[in-house]
């Protein structure tokens, strides 16, 4: 299975969306919105901001592995 490394994160406060490249060797636990400066954190039960706010889950989750 090929990993998808591009994910669009959408801010739940203002709706601003930006495509980001996900790292394969680390998780993003925090992400600051480039429009309203809201600091995003993973939702309960999610491992990172990509799993909570992205269009694509993080690489470890895509591979059915435990996240960072």
Helices and strands as residue ranges (DSSP letters): E 6-10, E 17-21, E 30-32, E 39-41, H 49-53, H 59-62
